[in-house]
Each structure stands twice: as structure tokens, then as C-alpha cells.
Amino acid sequence: MKIKEICVHLLQKKLTSSMRISRGGFDVRHHLIVEVVTDEGITGLGEGVGDARLIQKILSGSMVEQVLGLDPMNIEAVRSKLIDSGVYMEQKGSVICAASAIEMACWDIKGKALNVPVYQLLGGLYRDKIEAYASDIYWEKDPKRMEENASRVKSLGYQTIKAHLGCKSPEEDTLRVQALRDAIGPDTGLMIDLNGGYNKLQAFKAVKLWEPYDLTWLEEPVSPNQIDCLADLRSRTSMPIAAGENEFRMYGFKQLFDKTAVDVAMPDIGRAGGIQEVRNICALAQSYGILVSPHNYSSGILLGATIQLMASVPNAHLLEIDTSDNAVYQELLIEPLEIEKGFVRVPQFPGLGVKLDNEVLKKYSVH
């Protein structure tokens, strides 16, 4: 089997609700999807997560040419060609995101060719259902609106909910933490994601003020470039610290682990280097006693890949589910997910369990 062609699709969907985070807001979501076509007629889907238009240009340039004619079943060879073969190696950034998309699609092809779900290729089924959390509450000027949104999300059956704060000072956003906790009660998990929006002093103030609210974790409290600051912060609080969605490859995560900067690692399959790279990160994390909750906030393609990986990895912890209806999501799955009481049943379709039909392309493609 050989890779014959790679089609690159940019999808766009306008928001139906506010998505304001500490570093600003946006009014559309973009997804960069690749379709890897083989000479035997089997097609695989993958996704690169980040600056979608930049990833599109990288893929449409020399990267596609590098893998034409390669066997997609030999995923390590494809990975080596894309990530490690250059004289000047790109180890972080959009080049790795683009390579992640192609690698992900090769796993989809391999699963389809062998007629098994990808989890069977990653070590087998460790769990047939995965506990999920809802990621769908964004900063609002009026804390009451966040409280109402939290009540709505809780009614969907999730036992853990994540909210994005950091647009105001820790003191001011404490009002929002209080409102969220009041809305969901003491028995539902609450995560706060700051998206790297606070400086060191603000982050120290936040953990002191928010410790009484029993957070499941505090995510990216400071810039992802400030690993020493993150480690210092973690050493001063009992609150679990999560980070990693902006980190790349196993080597980047080893730095986080060596500096004891995180309790929960959050690699993104469409960003950190692909499925095999994140599986390697999970194995490394396990040796440090660290849980892994992959960042999973893009389209249904990334969702399908993340579920397959988490189904096979012992230290995978909490699947991120976007309940906002602002992404091209369930339409890219072969069948809608079965979600009951906050648990997602692992699909059993060959490959990643995803699809890309003409109806979706017609509705969301950007030409």
C-alpha cells in the first residue's frame, strides 16, 4: 500500500455562543483536516491543531511531497520522515502540528485495512468507557450568566465541568469561581482554565484565593514558556496543576516532568506529534506517576483519535468533551457518541471511527 494523494481541507464554523478566554475571544472556529488517500482506495483522516491556515500552507507545500509513495502502514517510517529526517529539524510549532495530522490519518488507514479499531493497534482495550468532563463555560462579565451556563451543563449528566477565567484579577474572578461552585454544588468537579493568562504574582494570588473551592485542577495558570514558574507555583499549593496543550513531543513533556511542574499532563494528539508520540508521552508520564488528560478541543476527528488512545492507555484520565455546539463535531463521527452519566462508550468501528462526507464539506469548507 502506498500514499497516493493528500487532500487538505479547511473547515469553518461560526460560533453560536460566547467563547471569551483570558487572552481574548473569537467568533469562528477553524479545523484543519487532512485526507490521506492510498493506491488501494483506503482513505484516512487526521487533524492538525493550532493556526489552521498556517498548517494548511505547510501541508500544501513540501510536507505532502515528502510522504507520497510511502507505506502508511509503516507509521514509524512516516513519523521519522516527517519529524526527524530534516537537516534543520523543526521540533515545535506548526510543522509538528501538520505532521501530527498525517500521522493520525495513517493510523486511521491501518485500522481500516486490518478491520480493527485503532485502540487494538495501541495495545488493546484497557477500558470500554471513559469518564468525560464538559468543557463549555467561558468568561462572562456577569457571573450570573456563568452560573446559569454551569447549571445547564450539569444537567447534561457530566460529573466534572471546566470553566475559562482570567480576564480579570484573581480577586474579581473569585466571584465567578464562587458562582460556579454554587451552581454545580460540592459534589461535582470544577476545573478552572486560565489559558496562560496570569503572571506569576497573579497566579500565586489565584491559588491562595481559590483553594477553598476544591478545584479538580487549575489549568495553564501562567505562560507555557514559564516552566520554572509553573513548577514553583505547584510546589506552593495543594491544588492540582494541569498543563501541556501547548507543548510538543515527548522531549518537551520530559522537561515538564523533570521539573515537577504538573500533576496532569495534557498533550494534544493533533499538536504534540500524533498518536504514537502521545502514546509515548503517556508511557513516560506513567513512569513519573503522572496522569494524562489529552487536550481535546477541536473537531470530531481529534475527538475520535483521542478516544481511541485513551481507551488503550492505563494512566489516561478524563476525556475533554466540547458541549458548546461551536465545533464541527458529531458530524465527523460515523455514529454519535454514546454518553451516559458522564461516561463515553468507546466506539468499535475500524480505524478512528470518523468520516468526512460531501455534505460536511459543502457546509463548512473554506475555499
C-alpha positions in Angstrom: 0.0 0.0 0.0 1.3 3.5 -0.9 0.1 7.0 -0.2 -1.2 8.3 -3.5 -2.6 11.7 -2.6 -3.2 14.0 0.4 -6.2 16.4 0.3 -6.2 19.3 2.8 -9.5 20.7 4.0 -10.0 23.9 6.0 -13.4 23.9 7.8 -15.0 26.9 9.4 -18.0 27.2 11.7 -19.4 30.4 13.2 -20.0 30.5 16.9 -23.4 30.2 18.4 -22.2 31.3 21.9 -19.5 33.4 23.5 -16.0 31.9 23.8 -14.0 34.5 25.6 -10.8 33.5 27.4 -8.0 35.3 29.2 -6.1 36.0 26.0 -9.1 37.3 24.0 -12.1 35.9 22.1 -13.1 34.8 18.6 -16.2 34.5 16.5 -15.4 31.4 14.4 -13.8 28.0 14.8 -11.4 26.6 12.2 -10.4 22.9 11.7 -7.6 21.7 9.5 -8.4 18.2 8.2 -6.2 16.0 6.1 -7.5 13.2 3.9 -4.7 10.7 3.1 -5.6 8.6 0.0 -3.9 5.3 -0.8 -3.4 3.4 -4.1 -5.7 0.6 -2.6 -8.6 3.0 -2.2 -8.4 3.2 1.6 -8.6 6.8 3.0 -7.6 8.0 6.4 -8.5 11.2 8.2 -6.3 13.3 10.5 -6.3 16.8 12.0 -3.6 19.4 12.8 -4.5 21.6 15.8 -3.2 25.2 16.0 -3.1 28.0 13.4 -5.2 26.2 10.9 -4.3 28.4 7.9 -0.6 28.2 8.6 -0.8 24.4 9.0 -2.7 24.3 5.7 0.2 26.1 3.9 2.8 23.8 5.5 0.9 20.7 4.4 0.2 22.1 0.9 4.0 22.8 0.5 6.8 20.3 0.7 5.4 18.2 3.5 2.9 16.4 1.3 5.6 15.7 -1.2 7.7 14.0 1.5 5.2 11.2 2.1 3.8 10.5 -1.3 4.7 6.9 -2.2 5.3 5.9 1.5 3.5 2.9 3.0 1.0 4.3 5.6 1.1 1.0 7.4 4.7 1.8 8.4 3.8 4.6 10.7 7.2 4.9 12.4 8.8 5.4 9.0 6.3 8.1 8.1 6.9 9.7 11.5 10.7 9.7 11.0 10.4 11.2 7.5 8.1 14.0 8.7 9.6 14.9 12.0 13.2 13.7 12.4 14.8 13.5 8.9 15.5 17.1 8.2 18.9 18.7 8.5 17.3 21.6 10.3 14.7 19.8 12.4 11.5 21.6 13.5 10.7 20.2 16.9 8.0 22.6 18.0 5.3 24.7 16.3 3.0 24.4 13.3 5.3 22.0 11.4 4.8 19.4 14.2 1.0 20.1 14.1 1.0 19.4 10.3 3.0 16.2 10.8 0.6 15.1 13.5 -2.4 15.3 11.1 -0.7 13.0 8.5 0.4 10.5 11.2 -3.1 10.4 12.7 -4.6 9.7 9.2 -2.1 6.8 8.8 -3.5 5.1 12.0 -7.0 5.5 10.6 -5.9 3.8 7.4 -4.1 1.0 9.2 -7.2 0.3 11.4 -9.4 0.2 8.3 -7.0 -2.0 6.4 -6.9 -4.5 9.3 -10.6 -4.0 10.1 -10.0 -3.1 13.8 -10.4 0.0 15.9 -7.1 1.8 16.4 -7.1 1.0 20.1 -6.4 -2.6 19.1 -3.2 -1.4 17.4 -2.1 0.5 20.5 -2.2 -2.4 23.0 -5.8 -3.3 23.1 -8.9 -2.2 25.0 -7.9 -1.2 28.6 -11.4 0.4 29.2 -14.6 0.3 27.2 -15.9 3.5 28.6 -14.1 6.7 29.5 -15.2 9.3 32.1 -15.6 12.7 30.4 -15.8 16.3 31.5 -17.7 19.1 29.9 -15.6 22.0 28.5 -18.1 24.7 27.7 -18.1 27.6 30.2 -16.4 30.9 29.2 -15.7 34.2 30.9 -18.7 36.5 31.2 -18.9 40.0 32.6 -21.9 38.9 34.6 -21.1 36.0 36.9 -24.8 35.1 37.0 -24.6 34.1 33.3 -21.7 31.7 34.0 -23.7 30.3 36.9 -26.7 29.6 34.6 -24.5 28.0 32.0 -22.9 25.8 34.6 -26.3 24.6 35.7 -27.2 23.8 32.1 -24.0 21.8 31.6 -24.5 19.9 34.8 -28.0 18.9 33.7 -26.3 17.0 30.8 -25.0 14.5 33.3 -21.3 15.3 33.5 -19.7 14.9 36.9 -16.9 17.4 36.1 -17.1 20.8 34.4 -14.4 23.2 33.2 -14.6 27.0 33.0 -12.3 29.5 31.5 -11.3 32.5 33.6 -8.5 35.1 33.9 -9.9 38.1 32.1 -9.9 40.0 35.4 -7.8 39.9 38.5 -7.8 36.8 40.8 -9.8 38.8 43.3 -12.5 39.7 40.8 -12.6 36.3 39.3 -13.1 34.7 42.7 -16.7 36.0 42.4 -17.0 33.7 39.3 -15.4 30.7 41.0 -17.9 31.1 43.8 -20.8 31.4 41.4 -19.7 28.3 39.5 -19.3 26.3 42.7 -22.7 27.4 44.0 -24.3 26.4 40.7 -22.9 22.8 40.5 -22.7 22.1 44.2 -19.9 20.5 46.2 -20.0 17.0 44.7 -19.4 18.0 41.0 -15.8 18.5 39.9 -14.8 22.0 38.9 -11.8 22.9 36.8 -10.5 26.4 36.0 -8.5 27.0 32.9 -6.6 30.3 32.8 -5.1 29.7 29.2 -1.8 31.1 30.4 -3.3 34.5 31.1 -1.9 35.3 34.6 1.6 36.4 35.5 3.5 34.8 38.4 2.1 37.1 41.2 -1.5 36.8 39.9 -1.2 33.0 39.7 0.1 32.9 43.3 -2.8 35.0 44.4 -5.3 32.9 42.5 -4.2 29.6 44.1 -4.4 31.1 47.6 -7.9 32.5 46.9 -9.3 29.5 45.1 -8.0 26.6 47.2 -11.2 26.6 49.4 -13.3 25.8 46.3 -11.8 22.3 45.9 -10.8 22.5 42.2 -10.2 19.3 40.3 -7.3 21.2 38.7 -6.0 24.6 37.7 -5.0 24.6 34.1 -2.3 26.7 32.4 -2.2 29.3 35.1 0.9 31.0 33.5 2.5 31.1 30.1 3.5 27.7 28.8 7.0 29.1 28.3 7.5 29.7 32.0 8.1 26.1 33.2 10.1 27.1 36.3 7.4 29.5 37.4 4.8 26.7 36.9 6.9 24.3 39.0 7.3 26.9 41.7 3.6 27.5 41.8 2.8 23.8 42.0 5.2 23.5 45.0 3.2 26.2 46.9 -0.3 24.8 46.5 -2.3 21.6 47.2 -4.3 22.4 44.1 -3.5 20.0 41.2 -1.9 21.8 38.3 -2.6 20.7 34.6 -0.7 21.9 31.5 0.7 20.7 28.2 -1.7 21.6 25.4 1.0 24.0 24.1 3.9 21.6 24.5 5.4 19.4 21.7 6.8 15.9 21.6 7.9 13.6 24.4 11.1 15.7 24.9 9.0 18.8 25.8 7.0 16.8 28.3 10.1 15.3 29.9 11.1 18.9 30.8 7.7 19.4 32.5 8.0 16.1 34.4 11.7 16.6 35.4 10.8 20.0 36.9 7.8 18.5 38.7 5.7 21.3 37.1 2.4 19.3 36.5 0.1 16.8 38.2 -1.8 16.2 35.0 -0.3 16.3 31.5 -2.4 17.5 28.6 -0.7 16.6 25.2 -2.8 17.2 22.1 -2.7 14.4 19.6 -3.1 16.9 16.7 -0.4 19.1 18.0 2.3 17.2 20.0 3.3 14.8 17.3 0.5 12.4 16.6 -1.0 9.3 18.2 2.3 7.4 18.6 4.0 10.5 20.1 1.2 11.0 22.7 1.2 7.3 23.5 5.0 7.7 24.2 4.2 10.7 26.4 1.6 8.6 28.3 4.2 5.9 29.0 6.8 8.5 30.1 4.2 10.1 32.3 3.3 6.8 33.9 7.0 6.4 35.0 6.7 9.7 36.8 3.3 8.8 38.4 1.5 11.5 36.3 -2.0 11.2 34.9 -2.6 12.2 31.3 -5.8 14.0 30.1 -5.2 14.8 26.5 -6.2 18.2 25.3 -9.2 17.6 23.0 -10.8 20.8 21.9 -11.2 20.8 18.1 -13.2 18.8 15.6 -14.7 15.3 15.7 -11.6 13.9 14.0 -9.4 14.8 17.0 -12.2 13.6 19.3 -12.2 10.2 17.6 -8.4 9.8 17.8 -8.3 10.9 21.5 -11.0 8.3 22.4 -9.0 5.5 20.7 -5.8 6.4 22.5 -7.4 6.9 25.9 -9.2 3.5 25.6 -5.8 1.8 25.4 -3.7 3.7 28.0 -3.8 2.9 31.7 -3.0 6.4 33.0 -5.4 8.2 30.8 -7.7 10.4 32.9 -10.9 12.3 31.9 -11.8 12.9 28.3 -12.5 16.5 27.3 -15.8 16.9 25.6 -16.9 20.2 23.8 -20.6 20.6 24.6 -20.8 24.1 23.0 -22.0 23.2 19.5 -19.4 25.6 18.2 -17.2 23.0 16.5 -17.7 20.6 13.6 -18.1 17.7 15.9 -20.6 14.8 15.9 -21.0 15.2 12.1 -17.4 13.9 11.6 -18.1 10.7 13.6 -19.5 7.6 11.9 -22.1 7.5 14.7 -22.9 9.9 17.5 -21.1 9.1 20.8 -23.0 7.2 23.4 -22.7 9.3 26.6 -24.4 8.2 29.8 -23.9 9.8 33.2 -20.7 11.5 32.0 -19.1 8.3 30.6 -18.4 7.9 26.9 -18.7 4.4 25.4 -15.7 3.6 23.2 -16.8 3.1 19.5 -16.0 -0.2 17.8 -15.6 1.0 14.2 -12.4 0.2 12.2 -9.9 3.0 12.3 -10.7 6.1 14.2 -14.4 5.8 13.7 -14.6 9.1 11.7 -15.8 10.2 8.3 -15.8 13.3 6.1 -18.7 13.4 3.6 -19.6 15.8 0.9 -22.4 17.3 3.0 -20.0 18.4 5.7 -17.5 19.7 3.1 -20.3 21.7 1.3 -21.5 23.2 4.6 -18.2 24.1 6.2 -15.3 24.1 3.7 -13.4 27.4 3.2 -12.0 27.7 -0.4 
